[in-house]
């Protein structure tokens, strides 16, 4: 019986917490959860902080262009021989 009483108390407490968290979303006309993704956050953009995936893509592009330039100059006079 004590377990059931505790379970109901916890269930009611969680329902109240969810209701408090959802009041902004439920009461606002077009209520949405706040955007927490780094790439979409305007404050992060002003500080120059980007998403890890975006930074990885930018780094790969810079390395790729560096390697293309490096090997282009190294093998510039190489010609394919057809038999």
C-alpha positions as CSV (number, residue, x, y, z in Angstrom):
1,X,0.0,0.0,0.0
2,X,2.9,2.4,0.8
3,X,4.3,1.7,-2.7
4,X,1.1,2.6,-4.4
5,X,0.8,5.9,-2.3
6,X,4.4,6.8,-3.3
7,X,3.8,5.9,-6.9
8,X,0.7,8.2,-7.1
9,X,2.6,11.1,-5.4
10,X,5.5,10.7,-7.9
11,X,3.0,10.5,-10.8
12,X,1.2,13.7,-9.7
13,X,4.5,15.5,-9.1
14,X,5.7,14.6,-12.6
15,X,2.4,15.7,-14.2
16,X,2.7,19.1,-12.4
17,X,6.3,19.5,-13.6
18,X,5.3,18.7,-17.2
19,X,2.4,21.1,-17.0
20,X,4.7,23.9,-15.8
21,X,7.2,23.2,-18.6
22,X,4.5,23.1,-21.2
23,X,2.6,26.3,-20.2
24,X,4.4,28.5,-22.6
25,X,3.8,26.0,-25.5
26,X,0.2,25.4,-24.6
27,X,-0.8,29.0,-24.0
28,X,1.0,30.7,-26.8
29,X,-0.8,30.8,-30.2
30,X,2.1,29.2,-32.1
31,X,4.0,27.8,-29.1
32,X,7.1,25.8,-29.8
33,X,10.0,24.5,-27.8
34,X,12.9,26.9,-27.7
35,X,15.6,26.1,-30.3
36,X,18.6,24.6,-28.5
37,X,20.6,23.5,-31.5
38,X,23.9,25.4,-31.7
39,X,23.6,26.1,-35.4
40,X,20.2,27.7,-35.1
41,X,20.9,29.8,-32.0
42,X,21.4,33.5,-32.8
43,X,23.4,34.1,-29.6
44,X,25.9,31.4,-30.6
45,X,26.2,32.8,-34.1
46,X,27.1,36.2,-32.8
47,X,29.9,34.6,-30.7
48,X,31.2,32.7,-33.7
49,X,30.3,29.3,-32.2
50,X,29.1,26.7,-34.8
51,X,28.0,23.2,-34.7
52,X,30.6,20.5,-34.5
53,X,29.4,18.9,-37.7
54,X,29.7,22.2,-39.5
55,X,33.2,22.8,-38.2
56,X,34.2,19.3,-39.3
57,X,32.9,19.9,-42.8
58,X,34.7,23.3,-43.0
59,X,38.0,21.7,-41.9
60,X,37.6,18.8,-44.4
61,X,37.1,21.3,-47.2
62,X,40.2,23.2,-46.3
63,X,42.3,20.1,-46.0
64,X,40.9,18.7,-49.3
65,X,41.7,21.9,-51.2
66,X,45.2,21.9,-49.7
67,X,45.8,18.3,-50.7
68,X,44.5,18.9,-54.2
69,X,46.8,21.9,-54.6
70,X,49.8,20.0,-53.1
71,X,49.4,16.9,-55.4
72,X,48.5,19.0,-58.5
73,X,51.8,20.7,-58.4
74,X,53.7,17.6,-57.6
75,X,52.4,15.5,-60.5
76,X,51.8,18.4,-62.9
77,X,54.1,17.0,-65.7
78,X,53.0,13.3,-65.2
79,X,51.4,11.9,-68.4
80,X,49.5,8.7,-68.9
81,X,51.2,6.2,-71.3
82,X,48.9,4.2,-73.5
83,X,50.1,0.9,-74.8
